[in-house]
Amino acid sequence: MFKYEMMFIVRPDLEEANIKAVGESMKTLVEGKGANVVEFKEMGQRELAYTIKNYKNGYYFLIVAEANNDEAIKEFDRVALINEDVLRHLVVKVEA
């Protein structure tokens, strides 16, 4: 079983309920593809190191998941690229 850390940044101009909904939908997506979510953390709004799509702040989320294959990770990556509410995302495979 492999362990992955997925961090993504959501646009700060959304309403708080919508920001949380985007985070929950990404978590549900990962769980729906067979991965086990070990940790889901809302890290709050933080200042970005540089401007992304004219935003200086973003709302950070972290998902730590375990999976037998990379199907859930590939789907997370695909949806994060398509979703206009997600400014950036990063997937890291954690070495045991």
DRENTOR-952378 format. One line per field, with one value per atom (N, C-alpha, C, O): residue number from 1; residue in three letters; atom name; z, x, y. Coordinates in nm, 4 decimals, always signed. Atoms other than C-alpha are relative to their C-alpha. Example, Ala and Ser with C-alpha at 12.3 -4.5 7.8 and 13.67 -1.06 7.14 Angstrom:
REM DRENTOR-952378
num	(1/1/1/1/2/2/2/2)
residu	(ALA/ALA/ALA/ALA/SER/SER/SER/SER)
atome	(N/CA/C/O/N/CA/C/O)
z	(+0.0000/+0.7800/+0.0000/+0.0665/-0.0060/+0.7140/+0.0730/+0.0899)
x	(+0.0890/+1.2300/+0.0900/+0.1936/-0.0820/+1.3670/-0.0770/-0.0261)
y	(-0.1190/-0.4500/+0.1200/+0.1181/-0.1190/-0.1060/+0.1090/+0.2198)
REM end
This chain:
REM DRENTOR-952378
num	(1/1/1/1/2/2/2/2/3/3/3/3/4/4/4/4/5/5/5/5/6/6/6/6/7/7/7/7/8/8/8/8/9/9/9/9/10/10/10/10/11/11/11/11/12/12/12/12/13/13/13/13/14/14/14/14/15/15/15/15/16/16/16/16/17/17/17/17/18/18/18/18/19/19/19/19/20/20/20/20/21/21/21/21/22/22/22/22/23/23/23/23/24/24/24/24/25/25/25/25/26/26/26/26/27/27/27/27/28/28/28/28/29/29/29/29/30/30/30/30/31/31/31/31/32/32/32/32/33/33/33/33/34/34/34/34/35/35/35/35/36/36/36/36/37/37/37/37/38/38/38/38/39/39/39/39/40/40/40/40/41/41/41/41/42/42/42/42/43/43/43/43/44/44/44/44/45/45/45/45/46/46/46/46/47/47/47/47/48/48/48/48/49/49/49/49/50/50/50/50/51/51/51/51/52/52/52/52/53/53/53/53/54/54/54/54/55/55/55/55/56/56/56/56/57/57/57/57/58/58/58/58/59/59/59/59/60/60/60/60/61/61/61/61/62/62/62/62/63/63/63/63/64/64/64/64/65/65/65/65/66/66/66/66/67/67/67/67/68/68/68/68/69/69/69/69/70/70/70/70/71/71/71/71/72/72/72/72/73/73/73/73/74/74/74/74/75/75/75/75/76/76/76/76/77/77/77/77/78/78/78/78/79/79/79/79/80/80/80/80/81/81/81/81/82/82/82/82/83/83/83/83/84/84/84/84/85/85/85/85/86/86/86/86/87/87/87/87/88/88/88/88/89/89/89/89/90/90/90/90/91/91/91/91/92/92/92/92/93/93/93/93/94/94/94/94/95/95/95/95/96/96/96/96)
residu	(MET/MET/MET/MET/PHE/PHE/PHE/PHE/LYS/LYS/LYS/LYS/TYR/TYR/TYR/TYR/GLU/GLU/GLU/GLU/MET/MET/MET/MET/MET/MET/MET/MET/PHE/PHE/PHE/PHE/ILE/ILE/ILE/ILE/VAL/VAL/VAL/VAL/ARG/ARG/ARG/ARG/PRO/PRO/PRO/PRO/ASP/ASP/ASP/ASP/LEU/LEU/LEU/LEU/GLU/GLU/GLU/GLU/GLU/GLU/GLU/GLU/ALA/ALA/ALA/ALA/ASN/ASN/ASN/ASN/ILE/ILE/ILE/ILE/LYS/LYS/LYS/LYS/ALA/ALA/ALA/ALA/VAL/VAL/VAL/VAL/GLY/GLY/GLY/GLY/GLU/GLU/GLU/GLU/SER/SER/SER/SER/MET/MET/MET/MET/LYS/LYS/LYS/LYS/THR/THR/THR/THR/LEU/LEU/LEU/LEU/VAL/VAL/VAL/VAL/GLU/GLU/GLU/GLU/GLY/GLY/GLY/GLY/LYS/LYS/LYS/LYS/GLY/GLY/GLY/GLY/ALA/ALA/ALA/ALA/ASN/ASN/ASN/ASN/VAL/VAL/VAL/VAL/VAL/VAL/VAL/VAL/GLU/GLU/GLU/GLU/PHE/PHE/PHE/PHE/LYS/LYS/LYS/LYS/GLU/GLU/GLU/GLU/MET/MET/MET/MET/GLY/GLY/GLY/GLY/GLN/GLN/GLN/GLN/ARG/ARG/ARG/ARG/GLU/GLU/GLU/GLU/LEU/LEU/LEU/LEU/ALA/ALA/ALA/ALA/TYR/TYR/TYR/TYR/THR/THR/THR/THR/ILE/ILE/ILE/ILE/LYS/LYS/LYS/LYS/ASN/ASN/ASN/ASN/TYR/TYR/TYR/TYR/LYS/LYS/LYS/LYS/ASN/ASN/ASN/ASN/GLY/GLY/GLY/GLY/TYR/TYR/TYR/TYR/TYR/TYR/TYR/TYR/PHE/PHE/PHE/PHE/LEU/LEU/LEU/LEU/ILE/ILE/ILE/ILE/VAL/VAL/VAL/VAL/ALA/ALA/ALA/ALA/GLU/GLU/GLU/GLU/ALA/ALA/ALA/ALA/ASN/ASN/ASN/ASN/ASN/ASN/ASN/ASN/ASP/ASP/ASP/ASP/GLU/GLU/GLU/GLU/ALA/ALA/ALA/ALA/ILE/ILE/ILE/ILE/LYS/LYS/LYS/LYS/GLU/GLU/GLU/GLU/PHE/PHE/PHE/PHE/ASP/ASP/ASP/ASP/ARG/ARG/ARG/ARG/VAL/VAL/VAL/VAL/ALA/ALA/ALA/ALA/LEU/LEU/LEU/LEU/ILE/ILE/ILE/ILE/ASN/ASN/ASN/ASN/GLU/GLU/GLU/GLU/ASP/ASP/ASP/ASP/VAL/VAL/VAL/VAL/LEU/LEU/LEU/LEU/ARG/ARG/ARG/ARG/HIS/HIS/HIS/HIS/LEU/LEU/LEU/LEU/VAL/VAL/VAL/VAL/VAL/VAL/VAL/VAL/LYS/LYS/LYS/LYS/VAL/VAL/VAL/VAL/GLU/GLU/GLU/GLU/ALA/ALA/ALA/ALA)
atome	(N/CA/C/O/N/CA/C/O/N/CA/C/O/N/CA/C/O/N/CA/C/O/N/CA/C/O/N/CA/C/O/N/CA/C/O/N/CA/C/O/N/CA/C/O/N/CA/C/O/N/CA/C/O/N/CA/C/O/N/CA/C/O/N/CA/C/O/N/CA/C/O/N/CA/C/O/N/CA/C/O/N/CA/C/O/N/CA/C/O/N/CA/C/O/N/CA/C/O/N/CA/C/O/N/CA/C/O/N/CA/C/O/N/CA/C/O/N/CA/C/O/N/CA/C/O/N/CA/C/O/N/CA/C/O/N/CA/C/O/N/CA/C/O/N/CA/C/O/N/CA/C/O/N/CA/C/O/N/CA/C/O/N/CA/C/O/N/CA/C/O/N/CA/C/O/N/CA/C/O/N/CA/C/O/N/CA/C/O/N/CA/C/O/N/CA/C/O/N/CA/C/O/N/CA/C/O/N/CA/C/O/N/CA/C/O/N/CA/C/O/N/CA/C/O/N/CA/C/O/N/CA/C/O/N/CA/C/O/N/CA/C/O/N/CA/C/O/N/CA/C/O/N/CA/C/O/N/CA/C/O/N/CA/C/O/N/CA/C/O/N/CA/C/O/N/CA/C/O/N/CA/C/O/N/CA/C/O/N/CA/C/O/N/CA/C/O/N/CA/C/O/N/CA/C/O/N/CA/C/O/N/CA/C/O/N/CA/C/O/N/CA/C/O/N/CA/C/O/N/CA/C/O/N/CA/C/O/N/CA/C/O/N/CA/C/O/N/CA/C/O/N/CA/C/O/N/CA/C/O/N/CA/C/O/N/CA/C/O/N/CA/C/O/N/CA/C/O/N/CA/C/O/N/CA/C/O/N/CA/C/O/N/CA/C/O/N/CA/C/O/N/CA/C/O/N/CA/C/O/N/CA/C/O/N/CA/C/O/N/CA/C/O/N/CA/C/O/N/CA/C/O)
z	(+0.0000/+0.0000/+0.0000/+0.0734/+0.0144/-0.0972/+0.0702/+0.0777/-0.0706/+0.0945/-0.0831/-0.1342/+0.0802/-0.0811/+0.0814/+0.1640/-0.0544/+0.0302/-0.1169/-0.2115/+0.1058/-0.1850/+0.0601/+0.1466/-0.0474/-0.1223/-0.1162/-0.2299/+0.1034/-0.3119/+0.0606/+0.1798/-0.0413/-0.2969/-0.0719/-0.1941/+0.0532/-0.3443/-0.0043/+0.0808/+0.0148/-0.4639/+0.1269/+0.1838/-0.1247/-0.1672/-0.0158/+0.0846/+0.0190/-0.3251/+0.0044/-0.0116/-0.0149/-0.2845/+0.1412/+0.2322/-0.1344/+0.0086/+0.0792/+0.0217/-0.0851/+0.3051/-0.0196/-0.0202/+0.0212/+0.2485/-0.1307/-0.1371/+0.1295/-0.1151/+0.0061/-0.0579/-0.0167/-0.0154/+0.0663/+0.0221/-0.0706/+0.2284/-0.0896/-0.0821/+0.0916/-0.0373/-0.1025/-0.1367/+0.0951/-0.2835/+0.0692/+0.0117/-0.0746/-0.0162/+0.0238/+0.0048/-0.0250/+0.0740/-0.1286/-0.1269/+0.1264/-0.2925/-0.0457/-0.1019/+0.0366/-0.3507/+0.0893/+0.0418/-0.0922/-0.0409/-0.0411/-0.0444/+0.0423/-0.1555/-0.1298/-0.1477/+0.1263/-0.5009/+0.0243/-0.0368/-0.0310/-0.3566/+0.0656/+0.0310/-0.0670/-0.1302/-0.0972/-0.0867/+0.0967/-0.4175/-0.0958/-0.1544/+0.0905/-0.6199/+0.0741/+0.0194/-0.0717/-0.3493/+0.0925/+0.1518/-0.0913/-0.1515/+0.1408/+0.1577/-0.1391/+0.2273/+0.0474/+0.0556/-0.0467/+0.3531/+0.1465/+0.2328/-0.1348/+0.6618/+0.0734/+0.1922/-0.0611/+0.7249/-0.1013/-0.2183/+0.0817/+0.5873/+0.0839/+0.1897/-0.0802/+0.7045/-0.0798/-0.1913/+0.0547/+0.6295/+0.0651/+0.1861/-0.0558/+0.6720/+0.0040/+0.0569/-0.0074/+0.6283/-0.1121/-0.2014/+0.1026/+0.4214/+0.0312/+0.1443/-0.0141/+0.3642/-0.1209/-0.2275/+0.1094/+0.1543/-0.0923/-0.0464/+0.0991/-0.1664/-0.0166/+0.0057/+0.0223/-0.2434/-0.1213/-0.1271/+0.1186/-0.5797/-0.0476/-0.0101/+0.0480/-0.7561/-0.0963/-0.1889/+0.0871/-0.9162/-0.0478/+0.0332/+0.0595/-1.1538/+0.0696/+0.0974/-0.0649/-0.9917/+0.1454/+0.1979/-0.1418/-0.6386/+0.0804/+0.0412/-0.0879/-0.3577/+0.1208/+0.1924/-0.1102/-0.1034/-0.0549/-0.1661/+0.0376/-0.1170/+0.1237/+0.2296/-0.1108/+0.1043/-0.0202/-0.1186/+0.0144/+0.1631/+0.0619/+0.1678/-0.0496/+0.2064/-0.0168/-0.1086/+0.0091/+0.2707/+0.0184/+0.1127/-0.0108/+0.2085/+0.0042/-0.0840/-0.0074/+0.3224/-0.0211/+0.0522/+0.0349/+0.1662/-0.0257/-0.0632/+0.0328/+0.1291/-0.1093/-0.1062/+0.1122/-0.1896/-0.0499/-0.0421/+0.0568/-0.3472/-0.1402/-0.1826/+0.1344/-0.6941/-0.0131/+0.0806/+0.0164/-0.8378/-0.0702/-0.1180/+0.0689/-0.9842/+0.0658/-0.0036/-0.0717/-0.7130/-0.0170/-0.0273/+0.0116/-0.7446/-0.1391/-0.1527/+0.1369/-1.1218/-0.0173/-0.0850/+0.0095/-1.0881/+0.0754/+0.0271/-0.0740/-0.8218/-0.0856/-0.0950/+0.0839/-1.0533/-0.1168/-0.1475/+0.1148/-1.3494/+0.0394/-0.0279/-0.0428/-1.1579/+0.0506/+0.0272/-0.0497/-0.9892/-0.1156/-0.1038/+0.1174/-1.3317/-0.0663/-0.1181/+0.0657/-1.4621/+0.0858/+0.0333/-0.0922/-1.1539/+0.0051/+0.0420/+0.0033/-1.1889/+0.1389/+0.1533/-0.1363/-0.8104/+0.0641/+0.1658/-0.0517/-0.7523/-0.0749/-0.1963/+0.0619/-0.8137/-0.0318/-0.1421/+0.0161/-0.7660/+0.0802/+0.1765/-0.0776/-0.6490/-0.0149/-0.1090/-0.0004/-0.5674/+0.0625/+0.1663/-0.0520/-0.5170/+0.0251/-0.0626/-0.0373/-0.3331/+0.0522/+0.1381/-0.0505/-0.2824/+0.1175/+0.1028/-0.1212/+0.0725/+0.0072/-0.0027/-0.0133/+0.1103/+0.1401/+0.2378/-0.1316/+0.3919/+0.0739/+0.1858)
x	(+0.0839/+0.0000/+0.0889/+0.1874/-0.0782/+0.1309/-0.0704/-0.1932/+0.0545/+0.0848/+0.0277/+0.1380/-0.0094/+0.0208/-0.0461/-0.1367/+0.0449/-0.0067/-0.0437/+0.0321/+0.0548/-0.2284/-0.0388/-0.1262/+0.0329/-0.2366/-0.0596/-0.0134/+0.0584/-0.4580/-0.0450/-0.0744/+0.0343/-0.5419/-0.1283/-0.1384/+0.1294/-0.8972/-0.0065/+0.0504/+0.0176/-0.9917/-0.0588/-0.1527/+0.0485/-1.0458/-0.1268/-0.1877/+0.1157/-1.3299/-0.1330/-0.2386/+0.1225/-1.5821/-0.0551/+0.0178/+0.0573/-1.8234/+0.0584/+0.1014/-0.0624/-1.7010/-0.0616/+0.0096/+0.0676/-1.9616/+0.0455/+0.0615/-0.0453/-1.8499/+0.1450/+0.1810/-0.1403/-1.4820/+0.0048/+0.0775/+0.0041/-1.5598/-0.0585/-0.0165/+0.0605/-1.7753/+0.1014/+0.1017/-0.1049/-1.4837/+0.0957/+0.1331/-0.0891/-1.2593/-0.0623/+0.0031/+0.0694/-1.5166/-0.0184/-0.0080/+0.0186/-1.5808/+0.1296/+0.1269/-0.1276/-1.2103/+0.0290/+0.0797/-0.0181/-1.1952/-0.0885/-0.0428/+0.0944/-1.5042/+0.0459/+0.0297/-0.0512/-1.3507/+0.1096/+0.1102/-0.1109/-1.0380/-0.0535/-0.0110/+0.0588/-1.2429/-0.0805/-0.0811/+0.0828/-1.4731/+0.0795/+0.0250/-0.0851/-1.1823/+0.0811/+0.1760/-0.0614/-1.0783/+0.1148/+0.1737/-0.1082/-0.8217/-0.0560/-0.1722/+0.0375/-0.8325/+0.0574/+0.1792/-0.0453/-0.8189/+0.0396/-0.0448/-0.0539/-0.5961/-0.0197/-0.0518/+0.0096/-0.6059/-0.0562/-0.0179/+0.0547/-0.8068/+0.0096/-0.0525/-0.0260/-0.6937/-0.0313/+0.0175/+0.0220/-0.8297/+0.1030/+0.0990/-0.1099/-0.5258/-0.0309/+0.0478/+0.0418/-0.7114/+0.0559/+0.1261/-0.0436/-0.6453/+0.1403/+0.1713/-0.1387/-0.2830/+0.0387/-0.0223/-0.0517/-0.0910/+0.0849/+0.1653/-0.0773/+0.0528/+0.1382/+0.1550/-0.1360/+0.4235/+0.0049/+0.0869/+0.0095/+0.3307/-0.1449/-0.2220/+0.1373/+0.0121/-0.0325/+0.0435/+0.0498/-0.1844/-0.1385/-0.2298/+0.1278/-0.4671/-0.0581/-0.1779/+0.0346/-0.4757/-0.0446/-0.1103/+0.0309/-0.5176/+0.1293/+0.2307/-0.1163/-0.2765/-0.0127/+0.0849/+0.0265/-0.4377/-0.0686/-0.1214/+0.0686/-0.5729/-0.0358/+0.0240/+0.0450/-0.7513/+0.0593/+0.0286/-0.0775/-0.5293/-0.0700/-0.1321/+0.0482/-0.6362/+0.1101/+0.1917/-0.0946/-0.4302/-0.0759/-0.1534/+0.0570/-0.5396/+0.1168/+0.2027/-0.0979/-0.3217/-0.0792/-0.1742/+0.0761/-0.4380/+0.0928/+0.2089/-0.0701/-0.3301/-0.0783/-0.2013/+0.0656/-0.4010/+0.0875/+0.2102/-0.0719/-0.3067/+0.0511/+0.1526/-0.0446/-0.2821/-0.0163/-0.0609/+0.0027/-0.2657/-0.1256/-0.1275/+0.1237/-0.6193/-0.0615/-0.0987/+0.0585/-0.7502/+0.0861/+0.0340/-0.0918/-0.4422/-0.0099/-0.0101/+0.0141/-0.4742/-0.1320/-0.1373/+0.1302/-0.8427/+0.0018/-0.0539/-0.0151/-0.7629/+0.0733/+0.0309/-0.0805/-0.5000/-0.0828/-0.0781/+0.0823/-0.7401/-0.1065/-0.1234/+0.1075/-1.0255/+0.0550/-0.0059/-0.0601/-0.7970/+0.0425/+0.0356/-0.0369/-0.6745/-0.1225/-0.1149/+0.1224/-1.0311/-0.0757/-0.1305/+0.0799/-1.1900/+0.0532/+0.1685/-0.0421/-1.1782/+0.0157/+0.0783/-0.0120/-1.2070/+0.1332/+0.1713/-0.1303/-0.8726/+0.1090/+0.1243/-0.1059/-0.5817/+0.1231/+0.1771/-0.1172/-0.2963/-0.0193/-0.0959/+0.0011/-0.2463/+0.1345/+0.2098/-0.1262/+0.0425/-0.0236/-0.0888/+0.0098/+0.0626/+0.1413/+0.2275/-0.1316/+0.3579/-0.0179/-0.1025/-0.0002/+0.4197/+0.0978/+0.2164/-0.0808/+0.5471/+0.0728/+0.0106/-0.0785/+0.8294/-0.0140/-0.0106/+0.0190/+0.7808/+0.1307/+0.1323)
y	(-0.1169/+0.0000/+0.1238/+0.1312/-0.1221/+0.3422/+0.1156/+0.1196/-0.1154/+0.6665/+0.1256/+0.1446/-0.1218/+0.9983/+0.1201/+0.1097/-0.1275/+1.3600/+0.0869/+0.1083/-0.0840/+1.5808/+0.1343/+0.1411/-0.1340/+1.9537/+0.0771/+0.0666/-0.0845/+2.1930/+0.1320/+0.1417/-0.1359/+2.5633/+0.0401/+0.0297/-0.0411/+2.6903/+0.1520/+0.2204/-0.1450/+3.0391/+0.0611/+0.0055/-0.0608/+3.2737/+0.0839/+0.1210/-0.0874/+3.4760/-0.0752/-0.0138/+0.0765/+3.1934/+0.0188/+0.0583/-0.0026/+3.1862/-0.1157/-0.2157/+0.1011/+2.9832/-0.1383/-0.2387/+0.1285/+2.7110/-0.0645/-0.1864/+0.0526/+2.6739/-0.0476/-0.1464/+0.0409/+2.6556/-0.1373/-0.2262/+0.1284/+2.3737/-0.1096/-0.2251/+0.0966/+2.2037/-0.0502/-0.1684/+0.0413/+2.2007/-0.0967/-0.1989/+0.0889/+2.0471/-0.1363/-0.2388/+0.1268/+1.7821/-0.0804/-0.2030/+0.0717/+1.6984/-0.0667/-0.1762/+0.0607/+1.6369/-0.1207/-0.2223/+0.1126/+1.4145/-0.1174/-0.2317/+0.1040/+1.2211/-0.0659/-0.1866/+0.0527/+1.1806/-0.1030/-0.2099/+0.0907/+1.0195/-0.1278/-0.2380/+0.1168/+0.7901/-0.0859/-0.2085/+0.0714/+0.6970/-0.0871/-0.1806/+0.0784/+0.5609/-0.1066/-0.1627/+0.1118/+0.3153/+0.0334/-0.0570/-0.0371/+0.5123/+0.0202/+0.0572/-0.0197/+0.5278/+0.1335/+0.1498/-0.1309/+0.8887/-0.0109/-0.0349/+0.0084/+0.8871/+0.1318/+0.1332/-0.1327/+1.2627/+0.0984/+0.0974/-0.1088/+1.5539/+0.1262/+0.1358/-0.1195/+1.8962/+0.1257/+0.1441/-0.1335/+2.2420/+0.0906/+0.1127/-0.0786/+2.4631/+0.1490/+0.2275/-0.1398/+2.7908/+0.0855/+0.0379/-0.0937/+3.0973/+0.0502/+0.0875/-0.0451/+3.1927/+0.0837/+0.0757/-0.0821/+3.4376/-0.0868/-0.1679/+0.0747/+3.2940/+0.0628/+0.1827/-0.0502/+3.3286/+0.0928/+0.1844/-0.0834/+3.4801/-0.0014/-0.0898/-0.0123/+3.5865/-0.1138/-0.1421/+0.1063/+3.3016/+0.0416/+0.0574/-0.0399/+3.4010/+0.1231/+0.1285/-0.1265/+3.7478/-0.0147/+0.0752/+0.0197/+3.6037/+0.0063/-0.0513/-0.0100/+3.6903/-0.0919/-0.1144/+0.0912/+3.4530/-0.1248/-0.1246/+0.1229/+3.1004/-0.0794/-0.0609/+0.0836/+2.8489/-0.1390/-0.2064/+0.1228/+2.5442/-0.1209/-0.1110/+0.1282/+2.1810/-0.1042/-0.0956/+0.1109/+1.8672/-0.1308/-0.1464/+0.1343/+1.5085/-0.0976/-0.0960/+0.1084/+1.2175/-0.1282/-0.1557/+0.1197/+0.8909/-0.1176/-0.1014/+0.1242/+0.5303/-0.0707/-0.0757/+0.0670/+0.3377/-0.1145/-0.1090/+0.1140/+0.0066/+0.0289/-0.0263/-0.0392/+0.1619/+0.1512/+0.2175/-0.1456/+0.5123/+0.0500/+0.1634/-0.0409/+0.5221/+0.1237/+0.2184/-0.1138/+0.7598/+0.1248/+0.2358/-0.1137/+0.9800/+0.0625/+0.1848/-0.0512/+1.0107/+0.0739/+0.1766/-0.0667/+1.1000/+0.1333/+0.2319/-0.1255/+1.3629/+0.1028/+0.2180/-0.0888/+1.5128/+0.0525/+0.1716/-0.0382/+1.5164/+0.1024/+0.2042/-0.0890/+1.6803/+0.1329/+0.2373/-0.1239/+1.9352/+0.0912/+0.2135/-0.0798/+2.0481/+0.0629/+0.1743/-0.0472/+2.0877/+0.1011/+0.1980/-0.0812/+2.2483/+0.1433/+0.1659/-0.1399/+2.6273/+0.0607/+0.1657/-0.0503/+2.6734/-0.0380/+0.0200/+0.0428/+2.4967/+0.0769/+0.0633/-0.0796/+2.7349/-0.0835/-0.0745/+0.0870/+2.4830/-0.1264/-0.1299/+0.1241/+2.1291/-0.0686/-0.0435/+0.0734/+1.8994/-0.1369/-0.1487/+0.1362/+1.5236/-0.0511/-0.0452/+0.0523/+1.3699/-0.1418/-0.1666/+0.1369/+0.9984/-0.0070/+0.0228/+0.0035/+0.9483/-0.1333/-0.2391/+0.1215/+0.6982/-0.0553/+0.0194/+0.0631/+0.4496/-0.0165/-0.0677)
REM end
